[in-house]
Amino acid sequence: MIRRKMPKLVHEGEYVAEVEVEMIYTDDGGSPYLSLDDALKLDAVREALRRGDLDAASRLARVFRLVPLAA
């Protein structure tokens, strides 16, 4: 079993959060996968962004606001 940390992006509305998670690689067919804690962290960040609670999302991830470029 190999564990590797990597960022996952969560996009909600005008915000994107970069969440650090640990991917688990095994020899079975379902690899790679997340631990339950990391999956719950992604869900918590997504819910916080939906509510507009940037403080809660910022405790778990790096949060960015998307700004459209002028055409």
LUMMAR-167077 format. One record per residue (C-alpha): x, y, z; residue in one letter. Coordinates in steps of 0.02 Angstrom, whole numbers. Example, Ala and Ser with C-alpha at 12.3 -4.5 7.8 and 13.67 -1.06 7.14 Angstrom:
2
{east->615&north->-225&up->390&resn->a} .
{east->684&north->-53&up->357&resn->s} .
END
This chain:
71
{east->0&north->0&up->0&resn->m} .
{east->67&north->171&up->-49&resn->i} .
{east->1&north->335&up->21&resn->r} .
{east->31&north->497&up->-73&resn->r} .
{east->-25&north->672&up->-24&resn->k} .
{east->-98&north->777&up->-163&resn->m} .
{east->-215&north->926&up->-186&resn->p} .
{east->-396&north->902&up->-239&resn->k} .
{east->-499&north->1048&up->-304&resn->l} .
{east->-677&north->1082&up->-247&resn->v} .
{east->-774&north->1207&up->-354&resn->h} .
{east->-933&north->1290&up->-292&resn->e} .
{east->-1002&north->1449&up->-371&resn->g} .
{east->-867&north->1581&up->-382&resn->e} .
{east->-749&north->1489&up->-263&resn->y} .
{east->-622&north->1350&up->-280&resn->v} .
{east->-542&north->1265&up->-130&resn->a} .
{east->-379&north->1169&up->-138&resn->e} .
{east->-392&north->1027&up->-11&resn->v} .
{east->-240&north->924&up->36&resn->e} .
{east->-289&north->739&up->40&resn->v} .
{east->-198&north->574&up->49&resn->e} .
{east->-227&north->455&up->-96&resn->m} .
{east->-207&north->271&up->-55&resn->i} .
{east->-141&north->156&up->-191&resn->y} .
{east->-158&north->-33&up->-174&resn->t} .
{east->-146&north->-182&up->-289&resn->d} .
{east->-334&north->-208&up->-298&resn->d} .
{east->-448&north->-142&up->-435&resn->g} .
{east->-523&north->3&up->-335&resn->g} .
{east->-361&north->97&up->-316&resn->s} .
{east->-329&north->242&up->-289&resn->p} .
{east->-451&north->294&up->-155&resn->y} .
{east->-474&north->416&up->-11&resn->l} .
{east->-487&north->380&up->172&resn->s} .
{east->-657&north->413&up->251&resn->l} .
{east->-585&north->563&up->344&resn->d} .
{east->-522&north->643&up->183&resn->d} .
{east->-688&north->611&up->95&resn->a} .
{east->-780&north->693&up->239&resn->l} .
{east->-658&north->840&up->233&resn->k} .
{east->-697&north->866&up->48&resn->l} .
{east->-883&north->862&up->86&resn->d} .
{east->-862&north->985&up->230&resn->a} .
{east->-767&north->1107&up->120&resn->v} .
{east->-899&north->1092&up->-18&resn->r} .
{east->-1041&north->1124&up->106&resn->e} .
{east->-950&north->1273&up->183&resn->a} .
{east->-926&north->1350&up->10&resn->l} .
{east->-1110&north->1322&up->-32&resn->r} .
{east->-1160&north->1413&up->128&resn->r} .
{east->-1037&north->1553&up->92&resn->g} .
{east->-943&north->1513&up->254&resn->d} .
{east->-769&north->1555&up->193&resn->l} .
{east->-696&north->1550&up->370&resn->d} .
{east->-745&north->1367&up->393&resn->a} .
{east->-684&north->1320&up->219&resn->a} .
{east->-519&north->1413&up->248&resn->s} .
{east->-484&north->1310&up->404&resn->r} .
{east->-482&north->1151&up->299&resn->l} .
{east->-416&north->1214&up->131&resn->a} .
{east->-343&north->1356&up->31&resn->r} .
{east->-489&north->1454&up->-42&resn->v} .
{east->-484&north->1554&up->-203&resn->f} .
{east->-613&north->1667&up->-283&resn->r} .
{east->-635&north->1649&up->-470&resn->l} .
{east->-635&north->1812&up->-567&resn->v} .
{east->-691&north->1813&up->-749&resn->p} .
{east->-574&north->1894&up->-874&resn->l} .
{east->-641&north->2036&up->-980&resn->a} .
{east->-678&north->1979&up->-1157&resn->a} .
END
